[in-house]
Amino acid sequence: MDRKSCIDKCFLLILAVAMGSLESSPARAQDQLFDEFRFGVSTSVQGGRSGEDGAFPDLTVLFDPFGYEAAGSWREQLLHPRVHLGTSIGLSGEATQFFTGFTWTVDFSDKLFAEAGFGGVIHTGDLDGNDGGPNLGCRVLFHEYVGGGYRLTEHWNLSAQIAHSSNANLCSPNDGMTRAGLQVGYKF
């Protein structure tokens, strides 16, 4: 299977599963597989040879296996991370990322929240400098992000985040990828 075909199939699978969960009834909210679904767009914030061109459609689903929803204080929220799974899709030959890890969300009020996430990513980018964009050295990288958001309603939110993926100098080269963007989220 070629790279573009693999990317297309992974994208369609994530989209189909996420959209299917939107059709579930609100009465079964506690039985939901997903806690939240987000979609948005990001762009590279790196310059020079390591920069990436264009915009990157982003899809992320969050799961709540550790009881974040029931956590009351910010301390309890930190002890109950959610699990995230997502993709940042490279268009025009730029790297596509498939990532997973843990997300820690802290509420400042009913409306404002901050997040941090850490995990891993598999990407389709350049490893050794034969193509344009960042030279990433390894196919599997570390992935971390920070962000903040605003809850528009009980279910809808808007968030901004900056995400970085690199190999922590475990491989050479290690240009890394840094992207910033906006996402709209639907919390079940």
N, C-alpha and C positions, 0 to 999 in steps of 0.2 A: 504494500500500500504506500503510495507516495505521500509526501509531507502535507500537501494541500488537502488531499482526501482525508487524511487522519484528522487534521484541524477541523475540517467541515463536519465530520461525523461527531467529534467530541463536542463541538459547539451545539449541534442540533440535539444531542443527547441531554446536555445540561439545560438547554432551553426547554425541551419537551418536559423533562421532569419538573423543572421549576414552574412552568406554566400550568402543568397538571395540578400542582399543589394549590394554585390560586383558585381553582374551581371547587375546592373542598368547602363544606358548609362551616359557618362560624361556630355552630354548636359543637363541632368536633375539634375546636382549637387546641385542646390539650392533647389530642391524638395526632396532631400534625407531625409529619416527618420533618418539615422545615420550620424554623422559628421566624426567619426573615428572608426575603428575596430582594436583591438590589441589582439595578442596571444603571449604566452611565457611560461616561467617556473620560479618557485620560490622554495625556500627551507627555512626551519626554521633556524633562527639565535639564537634561545634559546638553552641553554644547560641544562644538568641534567634532572630531572624528567619532566620538562615542555617542553623539546625539542620534535620535531616531526621528524620522519624518512622519508627519501625519498624526491622526487621532486614532485611539485604540478603544473600540467598544469593550466594555467591561460587564461581566455578569458574576455575581457572587450569591451563594446561598449560605445561610447560617443555621446551625443546629444548636439545640439547647439540651445536651445530655446530662449536664452537671447542675441544673437547677438555677440558672441565672435569673429566670423570670420570677422566682420566689424570693430572691435575695432582696433584703430591705436596704441596708446601709451600703455606702460605697465600699467599705471593708469586705462585706459579704459578697458584693458584686465582683471584687477582685479575686475572691476565692472560688468563683463559679464562672469560668470562662465559657464562651460558646466555641463551637468548632466551625471554621469556614472552609468552603470549597468554591473555587471560581476560576475564571479565565479572563485574560486581557488579550484581545485578538489583534494580532499584527496584520495590517493591511499593506498592500504594495510591497511585499517581501520583508517587512520588518518582523521581529520576533513575536511569536505568540507564546503566552505563558499559561500554564495550568498549575494552580497553587492550592495549598491546603495548610491548615495550622489552627492555632488558637487565637481567639479574639477576646480581649478584656474590654468591657464597656462600663463606664462610670457615669451615672446621671448626676448632673449639677442641679437640675430642676425637672419638672414634668416635661419641659420642652428641650432643654440643652443637654447634650451628652458629649463625652470624649471617648476615643477608642485607641487601642494599640493592638497590633497583631504580630504573631511570629510563627513561622513554619518553613515550608520548603516549596520549591517550584521546579517544574520540568519545563523547558523552553525549546523553541525551534530556531533560536538565533545562531549567529556565527560563533564558532569556538576559537578560531585561530587567525582571524584577520583576512580571510579570502573574500569576504563580502563586506558591504558597507555596514555601518552601525557599530555598536559595542562588540568587543572581542571578549567572550565570556569564559573561555577555558574549559568549563565542565557543562555537561547537559543538565545536571541537577544542581540547584543553587539554594542558598538560604533566602527567605523572603520575609520582610518586615514592613509594617506600615503604622502610621499614626494619622489620626483624623479627628474631626469634630462634626457635630451635626445638630440639626434642629427638627423636632417633631412637629409636623404641620397639623396632623390629627392623631387620633389613637393608633391608626394603622400606617399612615404615610409619613416619611421623613426625607430630609435632604441632607446629604453629608459631603464634606470635602476631605480628601485624604492625599497623602504623599506616600508612595510605596517604593521600596528599594529591594533589588535582588542582586546578589553577588555570591562568589564562592569563598569569601573570607580568606583569600590567598591560599586555598587548598589546591588550586590549579593555576596555571599560568597560560594566558593573561587573565586579568581580573578587572575589566572596565566596569562591569556591573550595569544595571539598568535602573534608572530612577524616573518614575512617572508620577504626575499629579493629576487629579481630576475630581469630578463631581459625580455623585450617584444619587438616584432616587430609590428609596427603599419602601417595601411593603411588609409590615410586621403582622403576623397572623395572630 
